Amino acid sequence: MKTNVGNTDKLIRIIVAIVLGTLYLTNTVSGFVGLAVLVVAVILIATSIISFCPIYPLFGINTFPTKKSNKL
C-alpha cells in the first residue's frame, strides 16, 4: 500500500467522522441509515490512521505530498 492520504485530508476525515459519530450517538440518525453513518465514520477513521484510501487510486487521486528534488 502506497500512502495516498495527506495531513489536510486526514484532518477533514477525522472531523467528518466525529460529526457522523455524534449524529449516531445522539440518535439524530437511527435504524439502517444510522448504522450506515456509523460504518462510514469508522472507515474514515481507519483510512486516516493507515494513510491509505483504496478508492483514491481508482480515480487517480493522491493528497499525500511528494518530495521534490533539488536539481540545479
MARTITOR-706098 format. One record per atom (N, C-alpha, C): atom name; residue number from 1; x, y, z. Coordinates in Angstrom, 3 decimals, padded with zeros to 6 digits. Layout:
N
<marpa site="CA" pos="NUM" east="X" north="Y" up="Z"/>
...
//
This chain:
72
<marpa site="N" pos="1" east="000.836" north="-001.179" up="000.000"/>
<marpa site="CA" pos="1" east="000.000" north="000.000" up="000.000"/>
<marpa site="C" pos="1" east="000.882" north="001.243" up="000.000"/>
<marpa site="N" pos="2" east="000.632" north="002.092" up="-000.929"/>
<marpa site="CA" pos="2" east="001.349" north="003.346" up="-001.022"/>
<marpa site="C" pos="2" east="000.504" north="004.436" up="-000.358"/>
<marpa site="N" pos="3" east="001.133" north="005.237" up="000.481"/>
<marpa site="CA" pos="3" east="000.419" north="006.310" up="001.176"/>
<marpa site="C" pos="3" east="-000.178" north="007.284" up="000.168"/>
<marpa site="N" pos="4" east="-001.482" north="007.564" up="000.300"/>
<marpa site="CA" pos="4" east="-002.117" north="008.499" up="-000.616"/>
<marpa site="C" pos="4" east="-003.063" north="009.480" up="000.085"/>
<marpa site="N" pos="5" east="-002.986" north="009.560" up="001.413"/>
<marpa site="CA" pos="5" east="-003.830" north="010.487" up="002.176"/>
<marpa site="C" pos="5" east="-002.925" north="011.465" up="002.914"/>
<marpa site="N" pos="6" east="-003.032" north="012.740" up="002.583"/>
<marpa site="CA" pos="6" east="-002.214" north="013.778" up="003.202"/>
<marpa site="C" pos="6" east="-002.773" north="014.250" up="004.532"/>
<marpa site="N" pos="7" east="-002.037" north="015.141" up="005.188"/>
<marpa site="CA" pos="7" east="-002.421" north="015.622" up="006.518"/>
<marpa site="C" pos="7" east="-003.735" north="016.397" up="006.526"/>
<marpa site="N" pos="8" east="-003.932" north="017.264" up="005.551"/>
<marpa site="CA" pos="8" east="-005.190" north="018.025" up="005.484"/>
<marpa site="C" pos="8" east="-006.358" north="017.081" up="005.250"/>
<marpa site="N" pos="9" east="-006.162" north="016.103" up="004.388"/>
<marpa site="CA" pos="9" east="-007.187" north="015.101" up="004.106"/>
<marpa site="C" pos="9" east="-007.516" north="014.306" up="005.372"/>
<marpa site="N" pos="10" east="-006.489" north="013.942" up="006.137"/>
<marpa site="CA" pos="10" east="-006.703" north="013.218" up="007.394"/>
<marpa site="C" pos="10" east="-007.544" north="014.043" up="008.362"/>
<marpa site="N" pos="11" east="-007.200" north="015.320" up="008.487"/>
<marpa site="CA" pos="11" east="-007.927" north="016.199" up="009.406"/>
<marpa site="C" pos="11" east="-009.398" north="016.300" up="009.014"/>
<marpa site="N" pos="12" east="-009.662" north="016.476" up="007.735"/>
<marpa site="CA" pos="12" east="-011.047" north="016.564" up="007.253"/>
<marpa site="C" pos="12" east="-011.787" north="015.268" up="007.527"/>
<marpa site="N" pos="13" east="-011.137" north="014.131" up="007.263"/>
<marpa site="CA" pos="13" east="-011.766" north="012.830" up="007.501"/>
<marpa site="C" pos="13" east="-012.109" north="012.642" up="008.974"/>
<marpa site="N" pos="14" east="-011.192" north="013.042" up="009.855"/>
<marpa site="CA" pos="14" east="-011.433" north="012.879" up="011.289"/>
<marpa site="C" pos="14" east="-012.573" north="013.773" up="011.753"/>
<marpa site="N" pos="15" east="-012.617" north="015.009" up="011.270"/>
<marpa site="CA" pos="15" east="-013.703" north="015.925" up="011.646"/>
<marpa site="C" pos="15" east="-015.047" north="015.390" up="011.167"/>
<marpa site="N" pos="16" east="-015.103" north="014.924" up="009.928"/>
<marpa site="CA" pos="16" east="-016.357" north="014.370" up="009.396"/>
<marpa site="C" pos="16" east="-016.764" north="013.119" up="010.184"/>
<marpa site="N" pos="17" east="-015.790" north="012.279" up="010.541"/>
<marpa site="CA" pos="17" east="-016.090" north="011.073" up="011.317"/>
<marpa site="C" pos="17" east="-016.646" north="011.428" up="012.695"/>
<marpa site="N" pos="18" east="-016.089" north="012.461" up="013.321"/>
<marpa site="CA" pos="18" east="-016.596" north="012.893" up="014.629"/>
<marpa site="C" pos="18" east="-018.028" north="013.392" up="014.504"/>
<marpa site="N" pos="19" east="-018.300" north="014.168" up="013.468"/>
<marpa site="CA" pos="19" east="-019.664" north="014.674" up="013.257"/>
<marpa site="C" pos="19" east="-020.629" north="013.509" up="013.026"/>
<marpa site="N" pos="20" east="-020.248" north="012.565" up="012.172"/>
<marpa site="CA" pos="20" east="-021.117" north="011.415" up="011.890"/>
<marpa site="C" pos="20" east="-021.321" north="010.556" up="013.136"/>
<marpa site="N" pos="21" east="-020.252" north="010.344" up="013.895"/>
<marpa site="CA" pos="21" east="-020.382" north="009.578" up="015.134"/>
<marpa site="C" pos="21" east="-021.292" north="010.263" up="016.130"/>
<marpa site="N" pos="22" east="-021.194" north="011.575" up="016.211"/>
<marpa site="CA" pos="22" east="-022.063" north="012.341" up="017.107"/>
<marpa site="C" pos="22" east="-023.522" north="012.233" up="016.675"/>
<marpa site="N" pos="23" east="-023.755" north="012.307" up="015.371"/>
<marpa site="CA" pos="23" east="-025.132" north="012.157" up="014.875"/>
<marpa site="C" pos="23" east="-025.712" north="010.796" up="015.264"/>
<marpa site="N" pos="24" east="-024.883" north="009.770" up="015.178"/>
<marpa site="CA" pos="24" east="-025.345" north="008.426" up="015.526"/>
<marpa site="C" pos="24" east="-025.571" north="008.304" up="017.035"/>
<marpa site="N" pos="25" east="-024.616" north="008.772" up="017.824"/>
<marpa site="CA" pos="25" east="-024.704" north="008.603" up="019.276"/>
<marpa site="C" pos="25" east="-025.815" north="009.429" up="019.910"/>
<marpa site="N" pos="26" east="-026.204" north="010.527" up="019.282"/>
<marpa site="CA" pos="26" east="-027.293" north="011.348" up="019.812"/>
<marpa site="C" pos="26" east="-028.649" north="010.939" up="019.231"/>
<marpa site="N" pos="27" east="-028.661" north="009.846" up="018.481"/>
<marpa site="CA" pos="27" east="-029.877" north="009.315" up="017.848"/>
<marpa site="C" pos="27" east="-030.525" north="010.299" up="016.883"/>
<marpa site="N" pos="28" east="-029.737" north="011.191" up="016.322"/>
<marpa site="CA" pos="28" east="-030.253" north="012.074" up="015.280"/>
<marpa site="C" pos="28" east="-030.547" north="011.251" up="014.032"/>
<marpa site="N" pos="29" east="-029.707" north="010.275" up="013.778"/>
<marpa site="CA" pos="29" east="-029.966" north="009.292" up="012.718"/>
<marpa site="C" pos="29" east="-030.011" north="007.925" up="013.379"/>
<marpa site="N" pos="30" east="-030.944" north="007.105" up="012.949"/>
<marpa site="CA" pos="30" east="-031.082" north="005.785" up="013.565"/>
<marpa site="C" pos="30" east="-031.489" north="004.772" up="012.511"/>
<marpa site="N" pos="31" east="-031.627" north="003.546" up="012.936"/>
<marpa site="CA" pos="31" east="-032.002" north="002.480" up="012.019"/>
<marpa site="C" pos="31" east="-030.876" north="002.163" up="011.048"/>
<marpa site="N" pos="32" east="-031.270" north="001.767" up="009.830"/>
<marpa site="CA" pos="32" east="-030.285" north="001.405" up="008.811"/>
<marpa site="C" pos="32" east="-029.394" north="002.586" up="008.448"/>
<marpa site="N" pos="33" east="-029.973" north="003.769" up="008.335"/>
<marpa site="CA" pos="33" east="-029.197" north="004.963" up="007.991"/>
<marpa site="C" pos="33" east="-028.186" north="005.258" up="009.096"/>
<marpa site="N" pos="34" east="-028.578" north="005.090" up="010.334"/>
<marpa site="CA" pos="34" east="-027.674" north="005.306" up="011.450"/>
<marpa site="C" pos="34" east="-026.492" north="004.353" up="011.419"/>
<marpa site="N" pos="35" east="-026.753" north="003.090" up="011.122"/>
<marpa site="CA" pos="35" east="-025.665" north="002.121" up="011.026"/>
<marpa site="C" pos="35" east="-024.757" north="002.431" up="009.845"/>
<marpa site="N" pos="36" east="-025.340" north="002.857" up="008.736"/>
<marpa site="CA" pos="36" east="-024.532" north="003.236" up="007.567"/>
<marpa site="C" pos="36" east="-023.636" north="004.425" up="007.903"/>
<marpa site="N" pos="37" east="-024.166" north="005.400" up="008.617"/>
<marpa site="CA" pos="37" east="-023.389" north="006.577" up="009.030"/>
<marpa site="C" pos="37" east="-022.256" north="006.155" up="009.954"/>
<marpa site="N" pos="38" east="-022.531" north="005.236" up="010.870"/>
<marpa site="CA" pos="38" east="-021.500" north="004.751" up="011.787"/>
<marpa site="C" pos="38" east="-020.402" north="003.996" up="011.026"/>
<marpa site="N" pos="39" east="-020.773" north="003.185" up="010.062"/>
<marpa site="CA" pos="39" east="-019.790" north="002.449" up="009.255"/>
<marpa site="C" pos="39" east="-018.904" north="003.424" up="008.476"/>
<marpa site="N" pos="40" east="-019.505" north="004.445" up="007.895"/>
<marpa site="CA" pos="40" east="-018.729" north="005.450" up="007.158"/>
<marpa site="C" pos="40" east="-017.758" north="006.153" up="008.099"/>
<marpa site="N" pos="41" east="-018.197" north="006.471" up="009.306"/>
<marpa site="CA" pos="41" east="-017.322" north="007.131" up="010.281"/>
<marpa site="C" pos="41" east="-016.134" north="006.239" up="010.633"/>
<marpa site="N" pos="42" east="-016.378" north="004.957" up="010.824"/>
<marpa site="CA" pos="42" east="-015.298" north="004.023" up="011.150"/>
<marpa site="C" pos="42" east="-014.323" north="003.902" up="009.982"/>
<marpa site="N" pos="43" east="-014.833" north="003.848" up="008.766"/>
<marpa site="CA" pos="43" east="-013.970" north="003.767" up="007.578"/>
<marpa site="C" pos="43" east="-013.114" north="005.027" up="007.456"/>
<marpa site="N" pos="44" east="-013.698" north="006.191" up="007.704"/>
<marpa site="CA" pos="44" east="-012.934" north="007.441" up="007.631"/>
<marpa site="C" pos="44" east="-011.814" north="007.472" up="008.667"/>
<marpa site="N" pos="45" east="-012.096" north="007.015" up="009.870"/>
<marpa site="CA" pos="45" east="-011.066" north="006.970" up="010.908"/>
<marpa site="C" pos="45" east="-009.969" north="005.979" up="010.517"/>
<marpa site="N" pos="46" east="-010.365" north="004.806" up="010.023"/>
<marpa site="CA" pos="46" east="-009.379" north="003.781" up="009.653"/>
<marpa site="C" pos="46" east="-008.470" north="004.259" up="008.522"/>
<marpa site="N" pos="47" east="-009.050" north="004.883" up="007.503"/>
<marpa site="CA" pos="47" east="-008.225" north="005.359" up="006.393"/>
<marpa site="C" pos="47" east="-007.329" north="006.514" up="006.821"/>
<marpa site="N" pos="48" east="-007.743" north="007.270" up="007.824"/>
<marpa site="CA" pos="48" east="-006.891" north="008.333" up="008.357"/>
<marpa site="C" pos="48" east="-005.700" north="007.743" up="009.097"/>
<marpa site="N" pos="49" east="-005.936" north="006.695" up="009.844"/>
<marpa site="CA" pos="49" east="-004.873" north="006.075" up="010.624"/>
<marpa site="C" pos="49" east="-003.834" north="005.406" up="009.726"/>
<marpa site="N" pos="50" east="-004.291" north="004.677" up="008.703"/>
<marpa site="CA" pos="50" east="-003.341" north="003.953" up="007.848"/>
<marpa site="C" pos="50" east="-002.834" north="004.790" up="006.680"/>
<marpa site="N" pos="51" east="-003.370" north="005.990" up="006.510"/>
<marpa site="CA" pos="51" east="-002.956" north="006.923" up="005.445"/>
<marpa site="C" pos="51" east="-003.127" north="006.350" up="004.046"/>
<marpa site="N" pos="52" east="-004.112" north="005.502" up="003.876"/>
<marpa site="CA" pos="52" east="-004.377" north="004.922" up="002.563"/>
<marpa site="C" pos="52" east="-005.880" north="004.824" up="002.353"/>
<marpa site="N" pos="53" east="-006.333" north="005.324" up="001.211"/>
<marpa site="CA" pos="53" east="-007.728" north="005.213" up="000.820"/>
<marpa site="C" pos="53" east="-007.788" north="004.340" up="-000.429"/>
<marpa site="N" pos="54" east="-008.452" north="003.183" up="-000.361"/>
<marpa site="CA" pos="54" east="-008.480" north="002.276" up="-001.504"/>
<marpa site="C" pos="54" east="-009.258" north="002.816" up="-002.708"/>
<marpa site="N" pos="55" east="-010.070" north="003.826" up="-002.523"/>
<marpa site="CA" pos="55" east="-010.841" north="004.393" up="-003.634"/>
<marpa site="C" pos="55" east="-010.008" north="005.393" up="-004.436"/>
<marpa site="N" pos="56" east="-009.063" north="006.066" up="-003.785"/>
<marpa site="CA" pos="56" east="-008.267" north="007.087" up="-004.464"/>
<marpa site="C" pos="56" east="-007.547" north="006.597" up="-005.715"/>
<marpa site="N" pos="57" east="-006.888" north="005.442" up="-005.707"/>
<marpa site="CA" pos="57" east="-006.201" north="005.004" up="-006.931"/>
<marpa site="C" pos="57" east="-007.133" north="004.782" up="-008.118"/>
<marpa site="N" pos="58" east="-008.370" north="004.431" up="-007.852"/>
<marpa site="CA" pos="58" east="-009.331" north="004.228" up="-008.942"/>
<marpa site="C" pos="58" east="-009.583" north="005.512" up="-009.725"/>
<marpa site="N" pos="59" east="-009.484" north="006.646" up="-009.024"/>
<marpa site="CA" pos="59" east="-009.725" north="007.944" up="-009.647"/>
<marpa site="C" pos="59" east="-008.441" north="008.744" up="-009.858"/>
<marpa site="N" pos="60" east="-007.300" north="008.155" up="-009.537"/>
<marpa site="CA" pos="60" east="-006.024" north="008.840" up="-009.734"/>
<marpa site="C" pos="60" east="-005.782" north="009.969" up="-008.749"/>
<marpa site="N" pos="61" east="-006.359" north="009.875" up="-007.561"/>
<marpa site="CA" pos="61" east="-006.222" north="010.927" up="-006.561"/>
<marpa site="C" pos="61" east="-005.106" north="010.567" up="-005.592"/>
<marpa site="N" pos="62" east="-004.307" north="011.559" up="-005.208"/>
<marpa site="CA" pos="62" east="-003.260" north="011.383" up="-004.211"/>
<marpa site="C" pos="62" east="-003.081" north="012.721" up="-003.508"/>
<marpa site="N" pos="63" east="-003.477" north="012.798" up="-002.237"/>
<marpa site="CA" pos="63" east="-003.350" north="014.051" up="-001.495"/>
<marpa site="C" pos="63" east="-002.094" north="014.077" up="-000.637"/>
<marpa site="N" pos="64" east="-001.309" north="013.004" up="-000.677"/>
<marpa site="CA" pos="64" east="-000.059" north="012.953" up="000.073"/>
<marpa site="C" pos="64" east="001.005" north="013.737" up="-000.682"/>
<marpa site="N" pos="65" east="001.670" north="014.691" up="-000.013"/>
<marpa site="CA" pos="65" east="002.681" north="015.492" up="-000.714"/>
<marpa site="C" pos="65" east="003.896" north="014.657" up="-001.112"/>
<marpa site="N" pos="66" east="004.393" north="014.893" up="-002.298"/>
<marpa site="CA" pos="66" east="005.572" north="014.195" up="-002.753"/>
<marpa site="C" pos="66" east="006.787" north="015.090" up="-002.565"/>
<marpa site="N" pos="67" east="007.924" north="014.470" up="-002.305"/>
<marpa site="CA" pos="67" east="009.151" north="015.247" up="-002.145"/>
<marpa site="C" pos="67" east="009.648" north="015.689" up="-003.504"/>
<marpa site="N" pos="68" east="010.013" north="016.952" up="-003.582"/>
<marpa site="CA" pos="68" east="010.567" north="017.495" up="-004.822"/>
<marpa site="C" pos="68" east="012.086" north="017.479" up="-004.728"/>
<marpa site="N" pos="69" east="012.714" north="017.047" up="-005.794"/>
<marpa site="CA" pos="69" east="014.169" north="017.012" up="-005.777"/>
<marpa site="C" pos="69" east="014.722" north="018.402" up="-006.060"/>
<marpa site="N" pos="70" east="015.856" north="018.673" up="-005.497"/>
<marpa site="CA" pos="70" east="016.512" north="019.978" up="-005.671"/>
<marpa site="C" pos="70" east="017.565" north="019.887" up="-006.773"/>
<marpa site="N" pos="71" east="017.135" north="019.798" up="-008.004"/>
<marpa site="CA" pos="71" east="018.060" north="019.737" up="-009.120"/>
<marpa site="C" pos="71" east="018.404" north="021.152" up="-009.551"/>
<marpa site="N" pos="72" east="019.669" north="021.363" up="-009.824"/>
<marpa site="CA" pos="72" east="020.106" north="022.694" up="-010.266"/>
<marpa site="C" pos="72" east="020.200" north="022.766" up="-011.746"/>
//
